[in-house]
Each structure stands twice: as structure tokens, then as C-alpha cells.
Amino acid sequence: MTFGATALRLSAVCALQLGWRPDEFWNATPAELLAILQGADRQDAAPPDPNEIQKLMSQFPDGAAGDQ
């Protein structure tokens, strides 16, 4: 299968399963695409526990509580 044919199939999968537009597909790295598609298939994955959520919130803050 050629690169073009493979890219067309993957972009269709991303559009249908993830709701991605073409620019979102083309701006994703191959590693990001693989991680997202593997994660989309994992129905049995456990949700993060409260400690993991707190750790993620510390690493990726959305802003101060008063900034609404």
C-alpha cells in the first residue's frame, strides 16, 4: 500500500472515530496518532484515580479559579 493510500485510510478513520478535520490529522505526529487510536480501542482501561487526577491538574493547570 502506498503512503497516499495509507494516509487516506487513516484520515478517514480519524474523521469517523475521532471527529478530526484534515488539519488535525496532518498536524498530529505518528506517535500521537498511534497513542490516540490505541487508546480509543481500550474499553477496559481504568479511569485515573484521584491522586493521578491531582497530579495531572498540577502539571496542566487551566488557570486560577477566579479567571472565569
C-alpha contacts under 8 A as a table, 3 or more apart, distances in Angstrom:
res1	aa1	res2	aa2	distance
1	M	5	A	6.34
1	M	6	T	6.51
2	T	5	A	5.27
2	T	6	T	6.18
3	F	6	T	5.14
3	F	7	A	5.99
4	G	7	A	5.12
4	G	8	L	6.10
5	A	8	L	5.10
5	A	9	R	6.31
6	T	9	R	5.20
6	T	10	L	6.16
7	A	10	L	5.10
7	A	11	S	5.92
8	L	11	S	5.19
8	L	12	A	6.23
9	R	12	A	5.16
9	R	13	V	6.32
10	L	13	V	5.02
10	L	14	C	6.17
11	S	14	C	5.07
11	S	15	A	6.07
11	S	22	P	7.03
11	S	25	F	6.22
12	A	15	A	5.03
12	A	16	L	6.10
13	V	16	L	5.23
13	V	17	Q	5.78
13	V	18	L	7.64
14	C	17	Q	5.36
14	C	18	L	5.04
14	C	19	G	6.42
14	C	20	W	5.62
14	C	25	F	7.01
15	A	18	L	5.65
15	A	19	G	4.57
15	A	20	W	4.58
15	A	21	R	6.22
15	A	22	P	7.85
16	L	19	G	5.70
16	L	20	W	7.67
20	W	23	D	7.95
20	W	24	E	5.75
20	W	25	F	6.41
21	R	24	E	5.43
21	R	25	F	6.56
22	P	25	F	5.13
22	P	26	W	6.20
23	D	26	W	5.14
23	D	27	N	5.94
24	E	27	N	5.25
24	E	28	A	6.29
25	F	28	A	5.45
26	W	29	T	7.84
28	A	32	E	5.99
28	A	33	L	6.22
29	T	32	E	5.12
29	T	33	L	6.20
30	P	33	L	5.06
30	P	34	L	6.12
31	A	34	L	5.17
31	A	35	A	6.17
32	E	35	A	5.16
32	E	36	I	6.08
33	L	36	I	5.22
33	L	37	L	6.08
34	L	37	L	5.26
34	L	38	Q	5.98
35	A	38	Q	5.22
35	A	39	G	5.99
36	I	39	G	5.03
36	I	40	A	6.08
37	L	40	A	5.03
37	L	41	D	6.62
38	Q	41	D	5.46
38	Q	42	R	6.74
39	G	42	R	5.27
40	A	43	Q	7.54
42	R	45	A	5.66
48	P	51	N	7.94
48	P	52	E	5.72
48	P	53	I	6.24
49	D	52	E	5.33
49	D	53	I	6.32
50	P	53	I	5.02
50	P	54	Q	6.17
51	N	54	Q	5.13
51	N	55	K	6.18
52	E	55	K	5.02
52	E	56	L	6.18
53	I	56	L	5.13
53	I	57	M	6.09
54	Q	57	M	5.01
54	Q	58	S	6.17
55	K	58	S	5.16
55	K	59	Q	6.30
56	L	59	Q	5.03
56	L	60	F	5.93
57	M	60	F	5.17
57	M	61	P	5.34
57	M	62	D	7.92
58	S	61	P	5.75
63	G	67	D	6.59
64	A	67	D	5.46
65	A	68	Q	7.12
